[in-house]
């Protein structure tokens, strides 16, 4: 039997300077300098998911999996970095809402338990425009650009 011997061998390996996380939808928006509001939004969503419960005479404040997934998808599609942190809130029946407020303008996304989402623009608490969200339309960022234009 021949003994196996091994000696240390070192090879120089060059690492790429930009490591891209191509498999994550949140990778482009997760950079703190390009989307500082994102951590707040995801944290609030997580807290709502954990704290949700069925409250008698109020309704079911648990967020459905479809609504949670849709809200994460919405967050991953946002390209406007100069947003303030949003406010997230449960909607009776398993939905979740998200609202941004800048000056006299507001943009609100309402995601229902089934995952469908309605977007609305408000100015001075009056409805300016609303539409159903479809991931193939760029209205999401158009609404948010309108919001930050109030600054």
Backbone torsions as a table, in degrees:
resi	resn	phi	psi	omega
1	UNK	NA	134.9	-178.6
2	UNK	-98.4	128.9	178.6
3	UNK	-70.2	144.9	178.8
4	UNK	-92.0	127.7	177.4
5	UNK	-122.6	143.7	178.7
6	UNK	-137.2	141.0	177.0
7	UNK	-118.0	153.5	-179.8
8	UNK	-67.8	135.6	177.5
9	UNK	-127.7	124.8	-179.9
10	UNK	-110.1	133.5	176.6
11	UNK	-121.0	140.8	176.9
12	UNK	-78.4	123.8	179.5
13	UNK	-119.8	125.0	177.7
14	UNK	-92.6	127.9	178.5
15	UNK	-92.8	142.8	176.6
16	UNK	-65.5	144.6	-178.2
17	UNK	-71.4	-37.0	178.4
18	UNK	-110.6	107.6	175.1
19	UNK	-90.5	120.2	-178.3
20	UNK	-102.2	136.5	176.9
21	UNK	-98.0	75.0	-174.8
22	UNK	-67.2	-17.8	-177.8
23	UNK	-86.5	-11.1	-178.1
24	UNK	-101.8	129.9	177.3
25	UNK	-71.0	-25.2	-177.0
26	UNK	-87.1	-6.9	-175.6
27	UNK	-55.4	-46.9	-178.7
28	UNK	-65.3	-33.8	-175.9
29	UNK	-90.0	-8.2	-173.4
30	UNK	-81.8	-7.4	179.4
31	UNK	-69.4	126.5	-173.1
32	UNK	-62.8	-28.9	-179.4
33	UNK	-82.1	-22.7	179.8
34	UNK	-94.6	-20.2	179.4
35	UNK	-149.4	70.0	-177.0
36	UNK	-64.9	-19.0	179.8
37	UNK	-77.3	-17.2	-171.7
38	UNK	-64.0	-44.2	-179.6
39	UNK	-59.8	-42.9	178.9
40	UNK	-60.4	-45.1	-178.6
41	UNK	-63.9	-46.6	-179.7
42	UNK	-66.7	-36.7	178.3
43	UNK	-65.0	-44.5	177.9
44	UNK	-62.9	-41.5	178.8
45	UNK	-61.7	-44.5	178.2
46	UNK	-60.3	-45.2	179.4
47	UNK	-62.4	-40.6	178.5
48	UNK	-65.3	-39.1	178.7
49	UNK	-63.0	-41.4	-178.9
50	UNK	-73.6	-36.9	-172.8
51	UNK	-89.6	-10.4	-174.8
52	UNK	-59.9	142.1	178.6
53	UNK	-157.2	164.9	177.3
54	UNK	-88.5	115.5	-176.5
55	UNK	-105.3	117.9	179.6
56	UNK	-56.2	138.9	179.7
57	UNK	69.8	-2.6	176.7
58	UNK	-113.1	-52.1	178.9
59	UNK	137.4	-179.6	-180.0
60	UNK	-85.2	109.1	-177.8
61	UNK	-100.1	18.5	173.8
62	UNK	-83.5	138.1	-178.5
63	UNK	-89.1	127.3	-179.8
64	UNK	-69.3	158.4	177.4
65	UNK	-61.7	-39.3	179.0
66	UNK	-62.5	-43.7	179.8
67	UNK	-65.5	-41.6	179.6
68	UNK	-64.0	-44.3	179.1
69	UNK	-64.1	-42.8	179.3
70	UNK	-63.8	-40.1	179.6
71	UNK	-64.9	-40.1	176.8
72	UNK	-64.5	-37.8	176.9
73	UNK	-63.1	-45.2	177.5
74	UNK	-57.1	-47.0	-178.8
75	UNK	-61.4	-34.6	-178.7
76	UNK	-74.0	-18.3	-177.9
77	UNK	-92.2	-8.8	-176.5
78	UNK	-75.1	126.6	-178.9
79	UNK	-110.5	0.8	-178.7
80	UNK	-91.2	112.3	-175.2
81	UNK	-87.8	-17.6	-173.5
82	UNK	-91.9	33.0	-179.9
83	UNK	-88.3	150.0	169.5
84	UNK	-77.7	167.1	175.7
85	UNK	-61.9	139.3	178.4
86	UNK	-83.0	171.5	171.8
87	UNK	-112.0	125.2	176.9
88	UNK	-106.2	147.2	-177.7
89	UNK	-151.3	148.9	179.0
90	UNK	-76.7	151.6	175.5
91	UNK	-120.6	128.9	-178.5
92	UNK	-51.3	134.7	-179.9
93	UNK	101.4	3.4	175.1
94	UNK	104.9	8.4	-179.3
95	UNK	-96.3	179.0	178.6
96	UNK	-146.6	142.8	177.6
97	UNK	-117.0	154.8	177.1
98	UNK	-139.4	130.0	-176.0
99	UNK	-130.7	134.7	170.9
100	UNK	-111.7	143.3	-177.9
101	UNK	-134.1	122.0	176.1
102	UNK	-136.6	116.0	-179.3
103	UNK	58.9	-125.1	179.9
104	UNK	-93.0	2.4	-176.4
105	UNK	-106.1	146.9	175.3
106	UNK	-137.5	147.2	169.7
107	UNK	-126.9	131.1	-177.9
108	UNK	-128.8	137.2	174.4
109	UNK	-114.8	124.8	177.5
110	UNK	-114.0	115.7	179.3
111	UNK	-109.2	121.7	-178.1
112	UNK	-86.4	169.8	-174.8
113	UNK	-55.2	-34.4	-179.9
114	UNK	-76.7	-12.2	178.4
115	UNK	106.7	-13.2	178.3
116	UNK	-71.7	146.9	-172.6
117	UNK	-128.9	140.1	174.4
118	UNK	-116.0	134.6	178.1
119	UNK	-108.3	142.8	178.7
120	UNK	-140.7	141.9	172.3
121	UNK	-107.9	134.7	176.8
122	UNK	-130.9	142.5	173.7
123	UNK	-133.8	127.8	-174.5
124	UNK	53.3	41.5	179.3
125	UNK	63.4	14.4	177.9
126	UNK	-108.7	136.0	179.6
127	UNK	-65.6	126.2	177.9
128	UNK	-99.5	-43.6	-177.4
129	UNK	-162.3	151.0	172.3
130	UNK	-149.7	156.3	178.4
131	UNK	-161.2	161.1	173.4
132	UNK	-78.3	139.9	178.8
133	UNK	-79.6	133.1	170.8
134	UNK	-132.2	127.2	-172.4
135	UNK	-62.8	-14.1	179.5
136	UNK	-91.7	3.1	178.5
137	UNK	-112.2	140.9	-176.0
138	UNK	-84.8	13.8	-176.2
139	UNK	-59.9	-28.9	-179.9
140	UNK	-52.5	-52.2	-179.2
141	UNK	-74.7	-27.2	175.1
142	UNK	-63.9	-44.2	177.6
143	UNK	-60.5	-45.2	-177.0
144	UNK	-71.7	-33.4	173.8
145	UNK	-65.0	-38.2	175.1
146	UNK	-60.0	-41.9	-179.0
147	UNK	-61.2	-51.5	-176.2
148	UNK	-73.3	-14.0	174.5
149	UNK	-67.9	-11.5	179.9
150	UNK	-78.7	-10.4	-177.7
151	UNK	-72.3	NA	NA
